[in-house]
């Protein structure tokens, strides 16, 4: 797995919202809420991203119930590993920033 992979903020929040099975509208709402309103996904953008994430094997589409048009998605083990790697990368960014800025403030 590529440890140097960098996720966009949108992709990060989409994956994070799919730690529990979720449908598109729920992903849009949760992403906006978690990002404090910074990330607002349009339907076309979201479904394009979901298709790309499915193609990469980071998420899967769950079977659709008979008579339902609601598609639900869920994070895969590979997607969970991608999230863990990104969180590790972000922690390193913050630690480095605090180290440097802490020196400047002293």
N, C-alpha and C positions, 0 to 999 in steps of 0.2 A: 504494500500500500504506500502511496506517495505521501510522506510526512511533510513535504514542503507545499502541499496543496493549500491554497488560500481561498476561503469561501467569501462570497459577497454577503452583505448583511441580510439581504432578502433570503438567500439560500440557507444561511445559518438559522434564521427564524422559522423558515418553512420546515426544515429538518427538526428543529427543536419542538415545534408544535406537533410533529408526528410521532413523538414518543408514545403518544396514545392515539389509537385510530381516530381519524378526523375526516370530515368531508370538506370540500373546497371553501364554502362560506365560513365554516368554523376556523379553517386555517387563516383566512383573510382577517377575521376578527381577532384571533389570538395573536397573530403577527403584529397587527397594529397596536394592540394592548401591551404586549411585551416590549415593543420598541418605543413606547411612550409616544406613539403617533408618527414617528420618523419614517416607518416603513408601511406604506399603504399599497397593497397589491391590487391591481386591476384584474378582472377575471381572465382576460386574454394572457396577461403576463403570468399569472399563477398557473393556469393550465398548461402553458408552454413549459414552465419550470417543472411542473409535476411530471410531464411526459419525459423531459430530459433526465430527471432524477430516477424515474422508473427504468429508462434505458441504461443508466449507469449501475443499476442494481442497489441504489441507496434506499429506495422505498419500493413498496409494492402496492398495487391496487387490490383491495379486498374484493371477494366475489360480491356481485350486486344481487340484492334480494329480488325475488320475482316480483315484477310489477313496479319496482322502484327505479327512479332515474338518478338517485343519489349515489355518487361514487365516493367511496371512502378509501383512504390511503393509510399506510402504516410504515414506520421506519423498519429497515432490515438491520441485521447484525453489522453488515458492512457500513450502512448509514450511521449507525450508532458509533462505530469506530471512527468514522470521519468527524463526527461531532466531538468526540473525546480529543482527537488530534487538534481540532480547531480551538477547543477550549484551552488546551495546553499551550498552543501558540499564542493565544490572546493573553494568557497569564504571564508569559514571558515578555510580551510587549509592555504590559502594565508594570511589571517588576523593573524592567530596564528604564522605563520612563520615570518611575518613582525614584530610582537610584540617581539618575542624572538630574532631575529637577530638585531632588532633595539636596544634592551637592550645591546647586545654584542658590538655593534658599538659605544655606548656612552662612 
